[in-house]
Amino acid sequence: MLRYTIRRFLLMIPTLFGVAVLVFIMLRAMPGDIVEMRMLMDGGQVTPEALIVERARLGLDQPLWYQFYDWITGIMVGDFGTSMWTGRPVIDEISSRLGLSLEVAILATILAILISIPLGTISALYNNTWIDHVIRTFAIAGLAIPSFWLGMLIILSLLLTFNWIPPLTYTPIWEDPITNLSQLIWPALAVGYRYSAVATRMTRSTLLEVLQEDYIRTARAKGVYERLVLSRHAIRNAMLPVVTVIGLEFAFLIGGLVVTEQVFNLNGIGKLFVETVTRADYTMVQALVMLVAAFFIAVNFVVDLLYAVLDPRIRYS
């Protein structure tokens, strides 16, 4: 297992490096002059002399290979540069908002797991009964209803029923857990409903497929208790694709909550992404893309390890 873990971890390094190269090249291959665009947006004087001074200040007058070398070596020591928009270190801008988005993603994942796995299992066990139809309707509705629209319904319901809306100012959970959860549980619920719908459908379909396998029929023919057949054989094997879906959805939520954050007035990573793209802050965009890519790669790494735990054949192959 240790050798398998080390091998999978080492594969993350060239993947991240490839992402860094692509991000760097694609941003600089975009049409237009980034310095001129920023000065026009800020209302500055766009003269040739001003452009030269601004390029020198931002380090854009250096050769591309040197710019990439300077950026990649900075990443290795945790320095992502300075924001072109705010003038603050990029790492400070991201860290001030990452906790909020990460907490919403974790809460949504917990809600999705608590809802999807039991409902998906029950739906598969009572296939084509009224229970199955109710659960499938619940899952299809979750797939059809946009998270931001459900979020607006939640806010309106709280306002009309209790004359109360979630707090607008973010409070870290270690300072005041009650205030923190009263603000973030609602966006987590709005996002987690769709999240659970995807995982419920996946759990049901994979469990139905596993229940038709020969080893399940053999275990039942040998007189093994149905509960043991489900817990030791069926559910464990059916979890492999479900773990993949849950992991990918979690990674997506880190930077994919743009509209939901707007609805609940959350100052998270998704909102920061939109603001930096709008203001052509290349330094921040590079860092945010690398952050999202690193989360996807890390989540895939964890999913690979869970695969090896759930199915010993993987780590021995």
Helices and strands as residue ranges (DSSP letters): H 2-10, H 12-29, H 34-42, H 48-58, H 64-76, H 90-125, H 130-144, H 147-162, H 177-210, H 214-221, H 226-228, I 229-234, H 235-255, H 258-263, H 269-278, H 282-310, H 312-316
